[in-house]
Amino acid sequence: MNNRLALNEFSSTQPSLKKPAIENILGLPFTENNKVRILKTGKETFQTILDAVSSAQKIICIEFYIFKDDNSGRQLAELLKKKAREGVSVYLLYDHFGSFLTARSFWSNLKKEGVKVRVSHPFKWSYPRRYIYRNHKKLLIIDGQIAFTGGFNIADEYHGYFKKRKTVWRDTGIYLEGLIASTLLNIFSKSWRTWKGELINLHIKHKPVNDGVPVIPIFATSGRARRKMRKLLLYSIRNAKESIFLTTAYFVPGRRILRALINAVQRSVKVKLLLPGESDVIPVFYASRSYYKRLLKAGVEIYNYQGAVLHAKTAVFDGCWSIVGSANLDFQSLRRNDESNVGVFDNNFSRDMIEVFYKDLENSVKIDAQIWQNRPFYQKFLEKFFFAIMKKL
């Protein structure tokens, strides 16, 4: 299908999805008048981050699940050290499990240069089961004016390899400018304090953005917040009238989400799922494929991305309401992780999101129901095996 025709087909003039309903679910208002931009490639994302960090004058806040000491990590780390030496307050929060392989000397060298570093969810022998909970957020805030989030981490596989012929993962980020950055700075400050960081000075003057778009944070840092995130997702699926475009790296949905997607098709909503054709987490990869038969039978269109690992997490409903962030459609994200997402209620931004979605479909294979039924026996076995394991976790 031609992209332009596809966009016209799914443009909603009177959406049933409403801002007040979204605000009621999350318990907070949209922040109006923000500048937003999709970051479509890892290279674009990383360069935009480097440029923003270079321009910082007062404060840099970084919170990432994975922060590796590879080329990408070292390049950003050197820039953070430079900004700290210039007098900029730099706060870096990383997840213990996600950044487990990063050398201790990497963190100590940052601290020596004045970067304030804290770790979230450290392993404790007194309560080892708590280690299944992760800080999966990806968040960067500059001077309370600019912010980034998305599916990417600070590592070469997301942004590009130096003199290595390796395929960069397919991911999506979002650039934000306006009062939403101040809101996210406050959220970061609370997270920083949770992990025993010092009080952050939040008295920053904000530059207004004219004719911007409404943005709302969808952060999950507690059981209650994760319930709100799930409720919002169900609301968006159940109230879509025309189209649902979902991209996720890990797809192990609960019964309610699965049923909501099937019901959406039954009321003539176009539902398209973009899922990995290859994955870095094999058990989840096969467990997700155990859902294909039921979804295909219901009429959900499923596409597998080819040529690279798909790591993006995005959603677009009825061409007006979009979500970009770190949360996958799996048990770990929806029930255990701390996650960072933002929602944008704007037709033009959603149109851009759909363009990216259809561009990804050009590099994807559509799953045919009949061919899928005749797939090799060993694949069916692995799907059932890992599905059973995922259900017990």
Secondary structure, DSSP 8 states (H G I E B T S, - for coil): --HHHHHHHT--SS-S--HHHHHHHHTS--EEEEEEEEE-SHHHHHHHHHHHHHH-SSEEEEEES-B-SSHHHHHHHHHHHHHHHTT-EEEEEEETTTTTTS-HHHHHHHHHTT-EEEEES---TTSGGGGG--B--EEEEETTTEEEEES--BSHHHH--SS------B--EEEEESHHHHHHHHHHHHHHHHTT-------------TT-EEEEEEEE-SHHHHHHHHHHHHHHHHH-SSEEEEE-S-B---HHHHHHHHHHHHTT-EEEEEEESS-S-HHHHHHHHTTHHHHHHHT-EEEEE-SS-B---EEEETTTEEEEES--BSHIIIII-BEEEEEEE-HHHHHHHHHHHHHHHTTEEE--HHHHHTS-HHHHHHHHHHHHHHHH-
